[in-house]
Amino acid sequence: MKVLLRYSSVTSKEPHIAKVILETNAMINIVRANVSPMGGETVLDVSDDKCEKVVALFRSRGVEVVLLPAPILLDEKRCGQCGACVAICPAEVFSFDHDWRVRLDGAQCIQCGACIAACPFAALSIME
């Protein structure tokens, strides 16, 4: 499960991820991070079996947590099937199916936003 963590200027000063890993023995992968002393965000991929406990621990430490069951959203009605998202995505979230229609594997999404900027049809959005 993808999880978005939002840090304030107070919560960004602690090694929350390291502490949660040590306390839960959870497999956590950092897929995107932008954190400074002023705050920031991190997107994690957390093993499903430990997700509930991991989320509870982050919240108990004052970190805002948003679950991302579908990190990227594709509006099929707006999509022009141009493939701009396929070409630019660093995580290979997008591909063409056998009918040359854009397919989406949201589980791989790192929420970098490159596809959104590249889409000429404004068919993509990041789940918040």
C-alpha positions as CSV (number, residue, x, y, z in Angstrom):
1,M,0.0,0.0,0.0
2,K,1.3,3.5,-0.9
3,V,1.2,6.0,2.0
4,L,1.8,9.7,1.9
5,L,3.4,11.3,4.9
6,R,3.3,15.0,5.5
7,Y,5.7,16.6,7.9
8,S,5.5,19.9,9.7
9,S,8.5,22.0,10.8
10,V,8.3,20.1,14.1
11,T,7.8,16.5,12.9
12,S,10.4,16.8,10.1
13,K,13.3,16.9,12.7
14,E,12.8,13.3,13.9
15,P,13.8,10.1,12.2
16,H,10.2,8.8,12.1
17,I,10.7,6.3,9.3
18,A,13.7,4.6,10.9
19,K,11.9,4.4,14.3
20,V,8.8,2.9,12.8
21,I,10.8,0.3,10.8
22,L,12.6,-0.7,14.0
23,E,9.4,-0.9,16.1
24,T,7.4,-2.9,13.5
25,N,10.0,-4.7,11.5
26,A,8.0,-3.7,8.5
27,M,9.3,-3.6,4.9
28,I,9.1,0.0,3.9
29,N,10.3,1.4,0.6
30,I,10.8,5.2,0.2
31,V,9.6,5.9,-3.3
32,R,9.7,9.7,-3.2
33,A,10.8,12.2,-0.6
34,N,11.0,16.0,-0.3
35,V,11.7,16.9,3.3
36,S,13.5,19.9,4.8
37,P,13.6,21.5,8.2
38,M,10.5,23.4,7.3
39,G,8.4,20.3,6.5
40,G,7.7,18.1,3.5
41,E,6.3,14.9,2.1
42,T,7.4,11.3,1.7
43,V,5.6,8.6,-0.3
44,L,6.2,5.1,1.1
45,D,5.4,1.6,-0.1
46,V,4.4,-0.3,3.0
47,S,3.9,-4.1,3.2
48,D,0.1,-4.8,3.4
49,D,0.4,-7.0,6.5
50,K,2.0,-4.1,8.5
51,C,0.3,-1.1,7.0
52,E,-2.3,-0.6,9.7
53,K,0.3,-0.6,12.5
54,V,2.8,1.5,10.6
55,V,0.1,4.2,9.9
56,A,-1.0,4.2,13.5
57,L,2.6,4.8,14.7
58,F,3.2,7.6,12.3
59,R,0.0,9.3,13.4
60,S,0.9,8.9,17.0
61,R,4.1,10.8,16.3
62,G,2.2,13.7,14.8
63,V,2.9,12.9,11.2
64,E,-0.1,13.4,8.8
65,V,-0.8,10.2,6.9
66,V,-2.8,9.8,3.7
67,L,-3.5,6.3,2.3
68,L,-3.1,6.1,-1.4
69,P,-5.0,3.1,-2.7
70,A,-4.9,4.7,-6.2
71,P,-1.9,7.1,-6.3
72,I,-2.6,8.3,-9.8
73,L,-6.0,8.7,-11.4
74,L,-6.8,8.4,-15.2
75,D,-9.9,10.0,-16.6
76,E,-10.7,7.6,-19.5
77,K,-13.1,10.1,-21.1
78,R,-10.4,12.8,-21.4
79,C,-7.5,10.5,-22.4
80,G,-6.5,10.9,-26.0
81,Q,-4.4,7.7,-26.0
82,C,-1.3,9.7,-27.2
83,G,1.2,7.9,-24.9
84,A,2.9,11.0,-23.5
85,C,2.5,9.4,-20.0
86,V,4.0,6.1,-21.3
87,A,7.0,7.9,-22.6
88,I,7.8,10.1,-19.6
89,C,6.9,8.0,-16.5
90,P,10.1,7.0,-14.6
91,A,8.3,4.2,-12.8
92,E,6.7,2.6,-15.9
93,V,3.2,3.0,-14.5
94,F,1.7,3.4,-18.0
95,S,1.8,1.0,-20.9
96,F,-0.2,0.3,-24.0
97,D,-2.5,-2.8,-24.1
98,H,-3.0,-5.0,-27.2
99,D,-5.5,-2.4,-28.6
100,W,-3.0,0.5,-28.2
101,R,-5.0,1.9,-25.3
102,V,-3.2,3.4,-22.4
103,R,-3.2,1.1,-19.3
104,L,-2.3,2.1,-15.8
105,D,-0.6,0.1,-13.0
106,G,-1.1,2.5,-10.1
107,A,0.7,0.3,-7.6
108,Q,4.0,1.4,-9.2
109,C,3.2,5.1,-9.0
110,I,5.7,7.3,-7.1
111,Q,3.6,10.5,-7.4
112,C,6.3,12.5,-9.1
113,G,3.8,14.3,-11.3
114,A,5.8,14.0,-14.6
115,C,2.8,12.4,-16.3
116,I,0.5,15.1,-15.3
117,A,2.7,17.8,-16.7
118,A,3.2,15.8,-19.9
119,C,-0.5,15.0,-20.6
120,P,-1.9,17.3,-23.2
121,F,-5.5,16.3,-22.4
122,A,-5.4,16.9,-18.6
123,A,-6.6,13.3,-18.1
124,L,-4.3,12.6,-15.1
125,S,-4.4,13.7,-11.5
126,I,-2.6,12.7,-8.3
127,M,-4.8,11.4,-5.5
128,E,-4.6,13.7,-2.4
